[in-house]
Amino acid sequence: MKKLRSGDPIMVIAGKYKGKISSIEKIDENKVWVKWLNEVKRAMKWKGFVKKHLPINISNVMYYDEVSKKPSKLKIISNKEGKKVRKIAKTDKEIK
């Protein structure tokens, strides 16, 4: 079970977009595509300039807790029924 998933709110903690808050569009091994961030223009023959999203390394983002308004680590714990669930490490709140 991966700690981060598509649609999770995240905060960028390193790099050009440090401090920006957004959500995950797509995850691939150790790369993350983030909505509205890292968008570049590329010149394409006969098409002009095309906007393209580039990935950010997964180590440069953290889960963003909207209640405490701070980034936090996630932990995976099995609950009473034996099912694995994700929890916010600081507040110990379960993520759905």
Order of alpha helices (4+ residues) and beta strands (2+ residues): beta-beta-beta-beta-beta-beta-beta-beta-beta-beta-beta
